[in-house]
């Protein structure tokens, strides 16, 4: 598991573009076209291994994931989500 946080301050009341990329254990987060923030996951997993639900913007029990440092989720509106899969170097 990896936690990647972007330092950009977002203006409330506006839509923002958030892009997530993953290749094996390496991941990147891009917010509104700012430079990517990179991170890597630890352990043997090298992809998006979903044995449970995938939550976007929140989680039902933050105490269960205390090591992430998160205590609350996204508050707002999600305009669109695209679950497309692209290769790491194909212009994503």
Order of alpha helices (4+ residues) and beta strands (2+ residues): beta-beta-beta
